Amino acid sequence: MGMSAYGIEISENAIKLAEKYVKEWGANAKIRLYDGKNIPYPDSFFDFVISLGVLDHMKFSDALSLVSEIYRVLLPSGYLCASLHSIKDSNYGKGRKIEKNTFIIEEGNYELGLPQHYYDEKEVLALFNNFQIKRCFVEEEGIYDLISKKVISKNSFWVIYAQKY
């Protein structure tokens, strides 16, 4: 689509995989190693930032710091799109609790050992208090048992579209 894309990642293996796909697809994207604290780009660099499955894999205080970094690298009037697990998610409360609404994932193999934070409305507002929230909603999808015709679990995500003041 003629855009330049940039990505940051804390895993060198994930960067190698992403670079493979960028090459296969002929995309114009650069992926850089990220230390988990400082976004390696200058102030006011991006028009748009997408954060999917990132801010909910850390403690709330770390998410606040990362959102400050996102704010820093966005251009004035730049946009942010983010998704966050909601406290209404069926997996809420599973794992070892390390702080309010945050649990260490103890099952599965993809995210095993990572923190998983589930956001309530108050935390969403606090996280994006420096942004003008343009749209915010909870999206839910049920996992159904075809035999019993019952929902056996539910994925629940906040979806936030916000603009830098």
N, C-alpha and C positions, 0 to 999 in steps of 0.2 A: 504494500500500500504506500510505499515511498517514505515510510517513517524510519527513523533511527531508534533502535531499542537498546536498552541497557539493563543488565541484571546484576544482582549481587547475591552471593551465596557463601555460606560458611563451610561447605563441604567441597574439597578439591575434586572428589569423585563426581559429585553432582555437576560441577563446572565442566568437567571433561565430557560428560554425557550431554549437557546442554550445548556445548560447542559442536559436538557431533551432529545434533539435530539442526543447529543453525546452518551448518555447512550443507547438510542434506537438503534443507528447504530453501537454500539460497537467500536466507534472510539477512538483513542488515542489523546485527545485534552484537553487542560486546558484553561479556560476562566477566565480572571481577570478583576476586576473593574479598570477603567481608569479615571483619573481626568480631562481629556481633555487637559492636558498640557505635562505631563511627562510620557513617555512609561515606565511601571514598570518592565523593564528588563535591565540587565547590558549591557555595551558597547560590541559590536562585538558578539552578541548572536545568531542572525538569519542568515541563508543562503539565505532566500527568504522572502520578505514581500509583501503581497497583500493588496491593499487599493482600495476598490470599494465603491463608494458612500459615501466617508468620507471627502476628501479634498475639495469637492465642497459644503459642508454644513457648511461653516465657512467663516469668512472674510479672504481676501487674506493674511493679515499679520499673522493670526493664522495658515493658511496653510503653510506659509514659516517656522514657528516655528516647526510645526509637521513634515515637511519633514526633518528638521535638526535633530529631534529626531529619525526619521526612519534611517537616515544616521548613526547616532550614534550607533544604535542597530544592524545594518547590519555588518556582517563579511567583511573583505577586499575582494573585488571582488564579494560581495553578490549582489543579484538581487532584483529589485522592479518592480512590475506590478501595474499600477494605471489606474483608469478611472476617467474622469472629464467631467462635462457638458460643452459643447461648446457654444459660443455665437450664433451659428447657430441654436440652439434648439428653437422650436416653443414657449416654455415658457419663453424665454429670455424677460426681461422687465416687466413680470407680478409680481405683488406684490409691496410692498413699498420699494423703493430704499434706501439703507443705505450707499452705497459707489459704486464706479465704478464697474459695472458688478455684483453687489450683491443686492439681493432683499429678503425681508421677505415673505415667502410663506403665502398667505392669503386665499387660496382655497384648498379644499380637507380635509382629516382628518388624513392621515398618517404622513405627514411632516408639518402640519399646525404650523405656528409660527417660523419655523426654517429658518436660512439664506440659500439662494441658490446662489452660485457664479457660473458664467458662464465664462469660460476661453477663452482668445484669444491666438494666437500663442506666442506673446511676454511674456505673463504671464506663459505659459507652460515652455518656455525656462528659465525664471527667477526662477521658482519653482524648477526645476531640474538642476540648473547650476552646482552643485557639482557632478553630475552623468554623466556618459557617456550614452547618449541616444542610445540604440541599435535599437529601432524601435518606431515610433510615427506616428499615423494616426488618422483621424477622421472617426468614424463609424456612419452611419446614418440609421435610419429606419423610414419609413413613416407609418402613421396611415391612412388607406384608408376608404373611404365611398364607399361601394359596389354598391350603387344605382347610385351615380353621377360619380363613377370611378375616383374620385379625391383624392389627398392627403389632409387630413384635418388638420394634424399636423405632426411634425417631431421631433423625438428624435435624438439628435446629441451629441456624446461623443468623447472626446480625449481618445485614448488608448495608454499608454506609457509603454514600457519595457526599463528599465535602469539598469546600473550596477554601483556599487560604485567604484570610482577610487582607 
